[in-house]
Amino acid sequence: MRSLSILPFCLAFAACSAPTVNVQNNNAAQQEKSTANMVKSLATSTPPAGAKSMGMQTNPRAGNSTIPISNAEVYVFTANIDDDSSGETLYWAIEDEVIYVWGTIDIDCITDDGVETGETGVAHFIYEADELGYGWMVATDSCGYSTLYGCSDEGDGEVCGGCDWAEDFIVCVSEE
């Protein structure tokens, strides 16, 4: 298994709460690009159809990650974003023209070679978009590996690898 320390990245952006993040089994994490594409259609300037307000919230969490919003109205809704037969419970918020969509998704466990093991797990998924670009990351401790992986693009082209927050934006660094 490959491992990547993003400590220099975290120090540069002063955005980490832990000193390192290990990225393992990138094949599994890259499978979530299709989920990101499904979520992208939900990251609009108004809440998705059928969303219900949960009231004003500050720093809600998706697994171990904190969504960097302060006193923003959070909406809850159901959408099918991982091609299964049921929908996932997702959350939507907007603050300072930055849109956030997050939730927990089911994942199929795979080996380093991309072969499904028959086991399943869960992952926490976060998508962030603004006028300059987007970022998404998925975090899981399921399936016998720990992953914090995603992609971001601030207009200079997509970069995929280890990710973390840089203020209110998801920023990723290449694994190579």
C-alpha positions as protocol buffer text, in pm:
chain_id: "A"
residue {
  index: 1
  type: MET
  ca { x: 0 y: 0 z: 0 }
}
residue {
  index: 2
  type: ARG
  ca { x: 113 y: 352 z: -74 }
}
residue {
  index: 3
  type: SER
  ca { x: 119 y: 615 z: 196 }
}
residue {
  index: 4
  type: LEU
  ca { x: 147 y: 992 z: 164 }
}
residue {
  index: 5
  type: SER
  ca { x: 218 y: 1238 z: 437 }
}
residue {
  index: 6
  type: ILE
  ca { x: 71 y: 1581 z: 371 }
}
residue {
  index: 7
  type: LEU
  ca { x: 236 y: 1743 z: 670 }
}
residue {
  index: 8
  type: PRO
  ca { x: 416 y: 2004 z: 454 }
}
residue {
  index: 9
  type: PHE
  ca { x: 83 y: 2083 z: 287 }
}
residue {
  index: 10
  type: CYS
  ca { x: -87 y: 2124 z: 623 }
}
residue {
  index: 11
  type: LEU
  ca { x: 184 y: 2351 z: 755 }
}
residue {
  index: 12
  type: ALA
  ca { x: 170 y: 2565 z: 444 }
}
residue {
  index: 13
  type: PHE
  ca { x: -202 y: 2621 z: 476 }
}
residue {
  index: 14
  type: ALA
  ca { x: -230 y: 2593 z: 857 }
}
residue {
  index: 15
  type: ALA
  ca { x: -548 y: 2396 z: 804 }
}
residue {
  index: 16
  type: CYS
  ca { x: -483 y: 2062 z: 969 }
}
residue {
  index: 17
  type: SER
  ca { x: -595 y: 1951 z: 1310 }
}
residue {
  index: 18
  type: ALA
  ca { x: -377 y: 1639 z: 1298 }
}
residue {
  index: 19
  type: PRO
  ca { x: -7 y: 1632 z: 1208 }
}
residue {
  index: 20
  type: THR
  ca { x: -33 y: 1385 z: 919 }
}
residue {
  index: 21
  type: VAL
  ca { x: -291 y: 1222 z: 699 }
}
residue {
  index: 22
  type: ASN
  ca { x: -218 y: 885 z: 546 }
}
residue {
  index: 23
  type: VAL
  ca { x: -355 y: 812 z: 203 }
}
residue {
  index: 24
  type: GLN
  ca { x: -382 y: 443 z: 140 }
}
residue {
  index: 25
  type: ASN
  ca { x: -553 y: 241 z: -131 }
}
residue {
  index: 26
  type: ASN
  ca { x: -593 y: 525 z: -378 }
}
residue {
  index: 27
  type: ASN
  ca { x: -775 y: 291 z: -618 }
}
residue {
  index: 28
  type: ALA
  ca { x: -1062 y: 277 z: -370 }
}
residue {
  index: 29
  type: ALA
  ca { x: -1069 y: 654 z: -325 }
}
residue {
  index: 30
  type: GLN
  ca { x: -1057 y: 723 z: -699 }
}
residue {
  index: 31
  type: GLN
  ca { x: -1375 y: 518 z: -738 }
}
residue {
  index: 32
  type: GLU
  ca { x: -1555 y: 806 z: -568 }
}
residue {
  index: 33
  type: LYS
  ca { x: -1502 y: 1042 z: -863 }
}
residue {
  index: 34
  type: SER
  ca { x: -1837 y: 925 z: -998 }
}
residue {
  index: 35
  type: THR
  ca { x: -1995 y: 1020 z: -663 }
}
residue {
  index: 36
  type: ALA
  ca { x: -1834 y: 1364 z: -691 }
}
residue {
  index: 37
  type: ASN
  ca { x: -1987 y: 1410 z: -1034 }
}
residue {
  index: 38
  type: MET
  ca { x: -2331 y: 1318 z: -897 }
}
residue {
  index: 39
  type: VAL
  ca { x: -2290 y: 1563 z: -606 }
}
residue {
  index: 40
  type: LYS
  ca { x: -2172 y: 1841 z: -839 }
}
residue {
  index: 41
  type: SER
  ca { x: -2525 y: 1874 z: -977 }
}
residue {
  index: 42
  type: LEU
  ca { x: -2651 y: 1936 z: -621 }
}
residue {
  index: 43
  type: ALA
  ca { x: -2400 y: 2215 z: -547 }
}
residue {
  index: 44
  type: THR
  ca { x: -2619 y: 2498 z: -671 }
}
residue {
  index: 45
  type: SER
  ca { x: -2686 y: 2840 z: -523 }
}
residue {
  index: 46
  type: THR
  ca { x: -3021 y: 2725 z: -383 }
}
residue {
  index: 47
  type: PRO
  ca { x: -3098 y: 2416 z: -174 }
}
residue {
  index: 48
  type: PRO
  ca { x: -3190 y: 2103 z: -371 }
}
residue {
  index: 49
  type: ALA
  ca { x: -3559 y: 2033 z: -432 }
}
residue {
  index: 50
  type: GLY
  ca { x: -3729 y: 1886 z: -129 }
}
residue {
  index: 51
  type: ALA
  ca { x: -3457 y: 1995 z: 114 }
}
residue {
  index: 52
  type: LYS
  ca { x: -3573 y: 2086 z: 464 }
}
residue {
  index: 53
  type: SER
  ca { x: -3405 y: 2342 z: 686 }
}
residue {
  index: 54
  type: MET
  ca { x: -3230 y: 2217 z: 999 }
}
residue {
  index: 55
  type: GLY
  ca { x: -3176 y: 2573 z: 1116 }
}
residue {
  index: 56
  type: MET
  ca { x: -2859 y: 2771 z: 1161 }
}
residue {
  index: 57
  type: GLN
  ca { x: -2542 y: 2572 z: 1237 }
}
residue {
  index: 58
  type: THR
  ca { x: -2176 y: 2638 z: 1298 }
}
residue {
  index: 59
  type: ASN
  ca { x: -1902 y: 2389 z: 1211 }
}
residue {
  index: 60
  type: PRO
  ca { x: -2110 y: 2076 z: 1141 }
}
residue {
  index: 61
  type: ARG
  ca { x: -1907 y: 1758 z: 1094 }
}
residue {
  index: 62
  type: ALA
  ca { x: -1875 y: 1491 z: 828 }
}
residue {
  index: 63
  type: GLY
  ca { x: -1691 y: 1213 z: 1010 }
}
residue {
  index: 64
  type: ASN
  ca { x: -1369 y: 1366 z: 1144 }
}
residue {
  index: 65
  type: SER
  ca { x: -1386 y: 1669 z: 912 }
}
residue {
  index: 66
  type: THR
  ca { x: -1543 y: 1996 z: 1016 }
}
residue {
  index: 67
  type: ILE
  ca { x: -1737 y: 2191 z: 754 }
}
residue {
  index: 68
  type: PRO
  ca { x: -1605 y: 2550 z: 789 }
}
residue {
  index: 69
  type: ILE
  ca { x: -1932 y: 2741 z: 814 }
}
residue {
  index: 70
  type: SER
  ca { x: -2039 y: 2987 z: 1083 }
}
residue {
  index: 71
  type: ASN
  ca { x: -2405 y: 3037 z: 1157 }
}
residue {
  index: 72
  type: ALA
  ca { x: -2527 y: 2923 z: 814 }
}
residue {
  index: 73
  type: GLU
  ca { x: -2859 y: 2758 z: 744 }
}
residue {
  index: 74
  type: VAL
  ca { x: -2813 y: 2385 z: 683 }
}
residue {
  index: 75
  type: TYR
  ca { x: -3060 y: 2183 z: 479 }
}
residue {
  index: 76
  type: VAL
  ca { x: -3109 y: 1805 z: 480 }
}
residue {
  index: 77
  type: PHE
  ca { x: -3233 y: 1606 z: 180 }
}
residue {
  index: 78
  type: THR
  ca { x: -3216 y: 1264 z: 20 }
}
residue {
  index: 79
  type: ALA
  ca { x: -3046 y: 1194 z: -314 }
}
residue {
  index: 80
  type: ASN
  ca { x: -2904 y: 889 z: -486 }
}
residue {
  index: 81
  type: ILE
  ca { x: -2539 y: 974 z: -542 }
}
residue {
  index: 82
  type: ASP
  ca { x: -2370 y: 633 z: -541 }
}
residue {
  index: 83
  type: ASP
  ca { x: -2578 y: 437 z: -793 }
}
residue {
  index: 84
  type: ASP
  ca { x: -2742 y: 209 z: -540 }
}
residue {
  index: 85
  type: SER
  ca { x: -3115 y: 157 z: -515 }
}
residue {
  index: 86
  type: SER
  ca { x: -3162 y: 383 z: -214 }
}
residue {
  index: 87
  type: GLY
  ca { x: -3087 y: 746 z: -153 }
}
residue {
  index: 88
  type: GLU
  ca { x: -2835 y: 890 z: 87 }
}
residue {
  index: 89
  type: THR
  ca { x: -2907 y: 1154 z: 349 }
}
residue {
  index: 90
  type: LEU
  ca { x: -2710 y: 1462 z: 248 }
}
residue {
  index: 91
  type: TYR
  ca { x: -2663 y: 1813 z: 384 }
}
residue {
  index: 92
  type: TRP
  ca { x: -2636 y: 2143 z: 196 }
}
residue {
  index: 93
  type: ALA
  ca { x: -2522 y: 2487 z: 309 }
}
residue {
  index: 94
  type: ILE
  ca { x: -2398 y: 2807 z: 151 }
}
residue {
  index: 95
  type: GLU
  ca { x: -2181 y: 3072 z: 312 }
}
residue {
  index: 96
  type: ASP
  ca { x: -2009 y: 3364 z: 141 }
}
residue {
  index: 97
  type: GLU
  ca { x: -2096 y: 3212 z: -199 }
}
residue {
  index: 98
  type: VAL
  ca { x: -1920 y: 2885 z: -111 }
}
residue {
  index: 99
  type: ILE
  ca { x: -2153 y: 2586 z: -141 }
}
residue {
  index: 100
  type: TYR
  ca { x: -2106 y: 2271 z: 65 }
}
residue {
  index: 101
  type: VAL
  ca { x: -2271 y: 1932 z: 20 }
}
residue {
  index: 102
  type: TRP
  ca { x: -2179 y: 1643 z: 252 }
}
residue {
  index: 103
  type: GLY
  ca { x: -2297 y: 1312 z: 388 }
}
residue {
  index: 104
  type: THR
  ca { x: -2215 y: 948 z: 448 }
}
residue {
  index: 105
  type: ILE
  ca { x: -2207 y: 703 z: 158 }
}
residue {
  index: 106
  type: ASP
  ca { x: -2175 y: 327 z: 126 }
}
residue {
  index: 107
  type: ILE
  ca { x: -1860 y: 197 z: -42 }
}
residue {
  index: 108
  type: ASP
  ca { x: -1755 y: -137 z: -186 }
}
residue {
  index: 109
  type: CYS
  ca { x: -1423 y: -253 z: -44 }
}
residue {
  index: 110
  type: ILE
  ca { x: -1152 y: -322 z: -301 }
}
residue {
  index: 111
  type: THR
  ca { x: -792 y: -437 z: -295 }
}
residue {
  index: 112
  type: ASP
  ca { x: -492 y: -226 z: -396 }
}
residue {
  index: 113
  type: ASP
  ca { x: -539 y: -372 z: -744 }
}
residue {
  index: 114
  type: GLY
  ca { x: -900 y: -251 z: -767 }
}
residue {
  index: 115
  type: VAL
  ca { x: -1064 y: -593 z: -719 }
}
residue {
  index: 116
  type: GLU
  ca { x: -1384 y: -595 z: -510 }
}
residue {
  index: 117
  type: THR
  ca { x: -1353 y: -800 z: -191 }
}
residue {
  index: 118
  type: GLY
  ca { x: -1727 y: -849 z: -139 }
}
residue {
  index: 119
  type: GLU
  ca { x: -1717 y: -643 z: 180 }
}
residue {
  index: 120
  type: THR
  ca { x: -1876 y: -302 z: 221 }
}
residue {
  index: 121
  type: GLY
  ca { x: -1805 y: -1 z: 435 }
}
residue {
  index: 122
  type: VAL
  ca { x: -1897 y: 365 z: 474 }
}
residue {
  index: 123
  type: ALA
  ca { x: -1719 y: 688 z: 389 }
}
residue {
  index: 124
  type: HIS
  ca { x: -1777 y: 1053 z: 470 }
}
residue {
  index: 125
  type: PHE
  ca { x: -1800 y: 1265 z: 157 }
}
residue {
  index: 126
  type: ILE
  ca { x: -1764 y: 1644 z: 129 }
}
residue {
  index: 127
  type: TYR
  ca { x: -1802 y: 1859 z: -183 }
}
residue {
  index: 128
  type: GLU
  ca { x: -1725 y: 2232 z: -190 }
}
residue {
  index: 129
  type: ALA
  ca { x: -1777 y: 2469 z: -483 }
}
residue {
  index: 130
  type: ASP
  ca { x: -1741 y: 2841 z: -548 }
}
residue {
  index: 131
  type: GLU
  ca { x: -1696 y: 3070 z: -847 }
}
residue {
  index: 132
  type: LEU
  ca { x: -1326 y: 2977 z: -877 }
}
residue {
  index: 133
  type: GLY
  ca { x: -1356 y: 2600 z: -870 }
}
residue {
  index: 134
  type: TYR
  ca { x: -1437 y: 2302 z: -654 }
}
residue {
  index: 135
  type: GLY
  ca { x: -1294 y: 2042 z: -422 }
}
residue {
  index: 136
  type: TRP
  ca { x: -1416 y: 1710 z: -291 }
}
residue {
  index: 137
  type: MET
  ca { x: -1278 y: 1459 z: -48 }
}
residue {
  index: 138
  type: VAL
  ca { x: -1377 y: 1125 z: 90 }
}
residue {
  index: 139
  type: ALA
  ca { x: -1260 y: 985 z: 423 }
}
residue {
  index: 140
  type: THR
  ca { x: -1298 y: 631 z: 550 }
}
residue {
  index: 141
  type: ASP
  ca { x: -1157 y: 390 z: 801 }
}
residue {
  index: 142
  type: SER
  ca { x: -1365 y: 105 z: 656 }
}
residue {
  index: 143
  type: CYS
  ca { x: -1237 y: -188 z: 453 }
}
residue {
  index: 144
  type: GLY
  ca { x: -911 y: -227 z: 646 }
}
residue {
  index: 145
  type: TYR
  ca { x: -755 y: 96 z: 523 }
}
residue {
  index: 146
  type: SER
  ca { x: -762 y: 463 z: 611 }
}
residue {
  index: 147
  type: THR
  ca { x: -810 y: 714 z: 332 }
}
residue {
  index: 148
  type: LEU
  ca { x: -846 y: 1088 z: 302 }
}
residue {
  index: 149
  type: TYR
  ca { x: -844 y: 1151 z: -71 }
}
residue {
  index: 150
  type: GLY
  ca { x: -1006 y: 1373 z: -329 }
}
residue {
  index: 151
  type: CYS
  ca { x: -960 y: 1625 z: -606 }
}
residue {
  index: 152
  type: SER
  ca { x: -966 y: 2002 z: -631 }
}
residue {
  index: 153
  type: ASP
  ca { x: -950 y: 2256 z: -911 }
}
residue {
  index: 154
  type: GLU
  ca { x: -914 y: 2629 z: -857 }
}
residue {
  index: 155
  type: GLY
  ca { x: -906 y: 2699 z: -1231 }
}
residue {
  index: 156
  type: ASP
  ca { x: -557 y: 2566 z: -1296 }
}
residue {
  index: 157
  type: GLY
  ca { x: -657 y: 2204 z: -1362 }
}
residue {
  index: 158
  type: GLU
  ca { x: -764 y: 1920 z: -1138 }
}
residue {
  index: 159
  type: VAL
  ca { x: -521 y: 1791 z: -874 }
}
residue {
  index: 160
  type: CYS
  ca { x: -598 y: 1463 z: -698 }
}
residue {
  index: 161
  type: GLY
  ca { x: -436 y: 1316 z: -390 }
}
residue {
  index: 162
  type: GLY
  ca { x: -433 y: 1395 z: -19 }
}
residue {
  index: 163
  type: CYS
  ca { x: -672 y: 1676 z: 73 }
}
residue {
  index: 164
  type: ASP
  ca { x: -748 y: 1909 z: 359 }
}
residue {
  index: 165
  type: TRP
  ca { x: -909 y: 2246 z: 425 }
}
residue {
  index: 166
  type: ALA
  ca { x: -732 y: 2573 z: 339 }
}
residue {
  index: 167
  type: GLU
  ca { x: -964 y: 2812 z: 521 }
}
residue {
  index: 168
  type: ASP
  ca { x: -1303 y: 2732 z: 366 }
}
residue {
  index: 169
  type: PHE
  ca { x: -1179 y: 2554 z: 52 }
}
residue {
  index: 170
  type: ILE
  ca { x: -1079 y: 2192 z: -7 }
}
residue {
  index: 171
  type: VAL
  ca { x: -729 y: 2179 z: -153 }
}
residue {
  index: 172
  type: CYS
  ca { x: -557 y: 1860 z: -266 }
}
residue {
  index: 173
  type: VAL
  ca { x: -192 y: 1781 z: -335 }
}
residue {
  index: 174
  type: SER
  ca { x: -76 y: 1529 z: -590 }
}
residue {
  index: 175
  type: GLU
  ca { x: 28 y: 1191 z: -460 }
}
residue {
  index: 176
  type: GLU
  ca { x: 327 y: 1185 z: -695 }
}
